[in-house]
């Protein structure tokens, strides 16, 4: 059974009992019953607090209860330091994602996991590895109002640097 990366949109859908939450619950239960890990990048916790506080206007007690419920799922947090930055820049430019969303995609790609999301743009970026659980609409920030032309590949040392960072990321537990 492949590992699963779950993004904030899917996890918040579950704990806030938003439409489609049963699908998220069932997928997480199925995966964990088969021994698969449910992974999140470290930034997921910050993103979920931000969404609950700023976008949903929830109070501290509700947020703490939601985070406690997520803790009970046994999510495994993967910290993504400097060695993940270049692959995230690549995902931001290639797919037009926010840096938050790029973190989920890069983590899923690095461990060859599927990606559980209710975010339409992230699902498009993830392609075949995406497991769509959301209604129309999304939690992610709106895309920038301008076109971004990928620039990092024009740097002469980009390929070697990217290869080294990917090796370092693959060696992390």
Buried (B, 14 or more C-beta within 10 A) or exposed (E): EBBBBBBBBBBBBBBBEBEBBEBBBEBBEEBBEEEBBBBBBEBBBEBBBBBBBEEBEBEEEBBEEBBEEBEEBEBEEBEBEEBBBBBBBBBBBBBBBBEBBBBBBBBBBBBEBBBBBBBBBBBBBBEEBBBBBBEEEBBBEEEEEEEEEEEBEEEEEBEEEBEEBBEEBEEEE
